[in-house]
Each structure stands twice: as C-alpha cells, then as structure tokens.
Amino acid sequence: MKKVSLQSLVSFIDSMNAQGSAPQDIMEIRDEIANELAKGAEKAQANRDLYAQAHDVVIGALSATPVTIGELYAEVENDLPEGFSKGKVQYAITRLWADEVVKHEGKVNTYTRA
C-alpha cells in the first residue's frame, strides 16, 4: 500500500473518531499505521541529515579538474559521515546536487564544480 493511501486512511479514521463512530479496534489499527508512518518519517529525516552533513565535504572536494565518482569518493572517504558510501556520493552528485556540478559525459562520466 502506498504511503499516501495510509495517510488518507489515518485521516479517515480520525474523522470517524471525531464523529464518535470509530470502534476501538479500528483505533488500534489506526495507531499501528500512524506508528509505521512515523518510523518512515524518522528514517527519511535521518537520511536527509546524513546528506546535509556530507554536502560541504563532497562539493568542497570538487574543482575545475574532472574526477570520476570513484576518485572523488577516495579523496573524501575519511571525511564523510559514517555510513556514507560511494553509492550515496554518486546519488547525491547525479540527483540531489546536480545543479552544483557539471557532468562530463564519457565512457566513464567525470564531474567538476559548477
């Protein structure tokens, strides 16, 4: 089930409860769904925080000299937060921070600071 569907279901149950027509067992299910949604939100926030911590390190290491993701990662690996892998660097460079870098197409793509 999609997250938006679960959020809609929680809202619907809340509206039933406001009218006094939600049975107790439905409220228990609502609480379980709300807890799962909250866990997902906590995980997403932790991930956003991790990328924010790595941003200045990764972008700061880029220069006018084109580098591959592997070369970039090798340069900053020790300065990155724990758990920030080469794959996360690639994801951040190609999707999250794409407007801050210039991609140079090739057999192996390279990147420079914009």
N, C-alpha and C positions, 0 to 999 in steps of 0.2 A: 504494500500500500504506500502511496506517495505521502510525503511529509505534509503537503498542503491538505490532503484528504484527512489526515489525522488531526491537523489543526482545526479543520472545519468540524470534524466530529466532536472534538472537545468543546468548541463554541456552541454547537447544537445542544449538547448535554447540559452545558452551563445555562443556556436559555430555558431548557426544560426544568432545570432545578430552580431557576428564578420564579417560574410559574408554579413550583411546588409539585410538579408531575414526574420528576425523575426518581425511579425506585433506587433503593440503597445499593443494590448490586451493580446497577449502571454507573453509579457514582464511584464505586470501587474501580471499575474498568476505566472510567474517565481519569482517575488518579494515576493508574498504571500507564496510560497513554501519555498523560502530561509529564510523568517522570521520564519516560523514554525520550520525549521531545526535548526535555531539559538537558538530558545527558548529551544528546546530539548537539545542542547549542553550546554546551561547555566544551566539547571536543573541538567544535568549529572555532570557538574563540581562542582556545589554546593554540590551534594551528595558525590562526591569523597573527597571534602574538609571536610565534616562532618565526614566521616570515618577516615580521616587522623587525625583529632582533637581527636577522641576517641581512636585511636590505643594505644598510650602510657598508657592511663588510664586503658584500659581493659587488655592489655598484662602485664602491671606492677602489676596488682592485682592477676594474676595467680602465683602459686607457685608449690611446689612439692606435695602439698596436693590436691587430686582430688576434684573438685567442679562441681556442675551442672550449667547450664546456669542461672537458676533462682537464685541460691546462688551468683554467680558471679555478676549478674545484681544488686541484692540487695546491694552488697558491694560497687559497683561503681556508682550506680544510680545518686547520688548527684554531682558527679564529671564529668559526661558526658555532652556533649553539649546539649542544648535544642532540643527536638525532637528525640533524640537518644533512641529508645525504646529497650525493651528486645528482640524483634524480630530482630532488627538490630544487636544487640550483637550476637545473635545466627547465623545470616547470616555471619557476619564478622568472627566469630570463625570457622565456618564449611567450609567457602568457600574462603574468602579473605585472612585470616591469618592462614590457615590450616597448613602451614609449620612451624609455630611458636608455635603450641600447639600439645599436644599428646591427642588423643581421647581414652578414656577407655570405651569400649562397655559394656553395661549392660542394665538392664530393663530401667534405666534412664542413659543416657550417661553422663560421667563426663570428665573433661578436666584438664590438667596440662600444665605448660610451658614446651616447648621442651628444 
